[in-house]
Amino acid sequence: MAAASDVSPQSYYIQHHLVHLNNIGEKQGSIAQFEVINYDSIFWSLAMGFIVVFVLWRAARSATAGVPGRFQAFVETLVEMVDTQARSIVPSEATRRFVAPLALTVFLWIVLMNALDLVPVDLMPRIFSWTGLGAEHGDPFYYHRILPTADLNVPMGMSLGVLLLMFYYGIKIKSPGGFVKELFTAPFHAHGFTAVLLAPANFMLNLVEYAAKSVSLGMRLFGNMFAGELVFMLIALLGGAWTGMNGMSVGLGIGHILAGSIWAIFHIMIVLLQAFIFMMLTLVYIGQAHEGH
């Protein structure tokens, strides 16, 4: 990363907040750099996952057959919503017994991870500074990105999990031989020598289809949350321009509060919508694994 003197304070502020707390202490140099471990993404994604599992466990343990309380009614509403979607998309009852709880967990997990974007971007570095962990520039604790879904590794890792489930159910429903046969015989069905000629094209088209599903699933979530994070950083710059009780600073301060509030309210919809889209596409892709071309 360029030194602070090489760029404007505004650019440096944004560049700084795009660096993860990782094992190299700086921004990774390429999209695929497998030796880099982003500790902040791992911690916050696991923390949100444990919260989801704990909440669902508490709901299942405290469920009663009588009049449900507000917490039980809320969880039952979510379960019914996901189960309804799963029944309309996934044809196999045996598959739904696993996929429906998975979809509910994925939905709530992504909601909580996305909601971390509502936490002020400077809060975690400030906390580290107060504790003495990030008082000096260059200390790896000086960097901290709290939003896991704005880290490409997390959404792509989840989408690869969905891809593996597509392969698993495709092989389970169609048998290994039937799955492999479909890779080479669909979507262009033919017979005899023509089928042999079209086999490479069919195989390449199927590979492209699986890759496109996986990449688009992860990139959609990453792109929306990364853009939202950047907008919050730009809004934070308005408050960072405060120089005292003068007209310019007061105006920027008011703009900071108004823009931040409006964007945070609007972002709640994005948080829920992106989680719902990821959940629905998970169901759709697994449902398609049961179908033949």
N, C-alpha and C positions, 0 to 999 in steps of 0.2 A: 504494500500500500504506500502511496505517496505520503511524504511527511506533511505535517500541518501547514508548513510555510509554503508548500508547493501548490496548494489549492485554497479556495475561499473557505472561510469558516463554515458556511452553510454546506458546501460540498463535503468537507471533512466530517461534519456532524453526521450526515447521512451515510457516508462510507464507513465511519466508525461503527454505527449501529447495524450495519450489515455483516459484521464479523461475528462469528460464533465463538463461544467458549469451547475451544478444541485443544487437541494435543500438540498443535504446531504454533499456537499463539498468534496466528495471523489468518487473513482470508485465504481460502484455498485457491490455487492458481488455475484450476480447470474444473469443468462440470463433473467429470468422473475422476476422483482422486481418492482411491480406496484406502489409502493409509491414514486419511484424516478421520478423526472421530469427534463428532460434535456432541460434547457432553451435555450442553444445555438442552438440545433437542431430545436426547435420550432420556434425561431426567424428567422433563416436563411431559413428554408423551407417556412415559411409564406412570408418572404420578396421576395424570388424568385417567389413564386406563385403570389403575387401582381404585380410584374414586368411583368410576362407573361400576366396576365389579362389586365394590362394597355396597353401593346404593341398591343395585339389583338384588344382592344377597339379603340385605336388610328388608327389602320389599317382599321377597319370597318368604323370608322367615316370619315376618309379622303379618302376613296375609291372613285374613279371617273370612269365614263364610257369611258373616252377618253384614250389617251396613258398613261399608268401607270408609275409612277416614280419608282426608284430603290427599295424603301422601299415597295411600294404596290406590285411590281412584285415579290419581295422576299417572302412576306407573301402569295401571291396567289400561288406561286410555292409550298410552304409547304402545303397549303390547298388542292391543287390538288393532291399532292402526298398521303396525308392521305386519301382523299376521294376515290382515285383509289384503295388503299389497302382495305378500308372498303367495297367498292362495290364488291370486289372479295372474301371477307370472310364472311360478314354479309348478309344473304339473305333478310332480311326484310327492306323495305324502311323506315318504321316508326321507327324501331330501329336505323337505320343509321343516322336519323336526330338528334338523341341524342348522339350516340356513336362516330360518326366521329369528332364532335367538342371536345368531351371528350378526344379522342385519341390524337388529335392535342395539346390540353392543357397539357396532361400528358407528351407527347414527349418534348415539350418546357420546361416544369417545371423540368423534370429530367435532361435535358441538362444544364440548369442554375445551378441546385443544384450540378451536377457532376463537372461543370466547376469551382466551388469553390475550388476544390482540387488543382487547379493551383495557388491558393494564397499561399504564403510562410507560412509554419506551425507556424513559430514564430511571424508572423506579428500581429495577434490579441492580444496574451499575451503581446507583446511589446507595443502596443498601450495602453493597460490597464495600463502597468507600467508607461508609459509617463504621463498618466492622473492621476496617483496615485491610481487607483482602484486595481491594482494587484502588488503592490510593495513588499508585504510581502508574504512568503510562508504560505499557510493555508487560505489566503483570497480566498473565492470562485471564485472571478473574475480572480484569477491567472490561472485558468483552462479555456480553450476555444477550442472547436473543431468546425471548421467552416464548415465541410463537413457533411450535414445531411444524405446523402445516405450511409455513413459509420457508421451510428447509426442504429442498427438492427430494432429499433422501427419504423423508417420512412419507409423503404422498406416494412416491414411486414404490417404496417398500410395501405399502398397503395394496397398491394396484397389482404388484407382482404376486402378492398373496391371493388376490382374486383370480389372477391368471392361473395359478397352480390349482385352485379349486375348479376352474373351468376344465382344465386337463383331467383332473381327478374324476369329476362327474361324467365328462365325456367318455372316458375309458370305462368307468363303472357301468354306465347305462348301455353303451354300444359294444362293450367288450374291447379288449386291446386290438384285436384284429379288425373289428368294424371301425374303430376310431382311426386307425392308420389307413384303412382302405378309403375312408371318406376324405382324408387329407389329399389323396391322389385322384379321386374320382369326382369331386364336387369343387366348385359349382357347375363346371362344364361336364355334364354327363354324356357319355358316349359308349360305344361298344366296339369290341374287336381292336383292330390296329389303331383306329382313331383314338380310342381311350388311352393307348400307350403314348401316342403323340401329345395328347393333352395333359398327361400326368404331371410333367414338370410345371406347366402353367398353373394347374390346379394347386399343386403343392406350394408354389410361390404366393399365390393369391391367399391361401389359407394362412401362411406365415405372416403376410402383410396384415390380414384381418386381425389375427391375435395380437400382433405388435401394436396396431393402431388402437385397439380397444384398451390395452394396458397403458400405453403412453398417454392417450387422451384422458383416461380416467384419473391418472395421477397429475398430469399437467393442468387439468381444469381446476382442481382443488388448489394446487400450488400457485397458479397464476392469479387467481382471485384473491387469495390471502396475502400473497406477496405484494400485490398492488394496493390492497387495503393497508398493509403495514407501511408502505411508502407514503401514502396519503397522511397517515397519522404522524409520520416524521416531518412532513412538510408543514402540517398544522403546528407541530411543536416548535418549529422555527419562528412562528409568529410570537409565541411567548418568550422565546429566547432572545428576541430583539429588544427587550425591555432595557432602557437606559436611564430611567428615572421618571419623575412626575412631569412629563411633557406631553403635548398633544399627540405626537407620533407614537410614543410608547403606549399611551392610554388607548389609542385607536387600535394598535396592533394587539394589545392585551384583550380588548373586547372582542376583536375578530377571532383571536385564539380561542376564547371561551365559546363563542357562538359556533364557529366552524367545528371545533372539537365535539361539542354537544350534538350538533346536527349529524355529523358524520358517524358518531358513536351510535346514535339511534338508528340511522340507516344501516350501519354495519351489522346490527343485530339481525336484520333480515338476511344479510349475506351469510352470516355465521350459520343460521338455521337452514338456509336454502342450499348451501354447498354440502352440508352434512346430509340433507335429504336426497340431493342428486347422487351423491356417492353411494348412499344406501340403495337407492332405486336401481342404479346401474349395476351394482353388485348382484341384486336379485335378477335383473334382466339378463346379464351375462351368464349367470349360472343356469337360469331357465333355458337360455339358448343352447347350453351344452347338452340338454336333453333332446333337442330337436335335430333332425337330419336336414341336409340341404335339399 
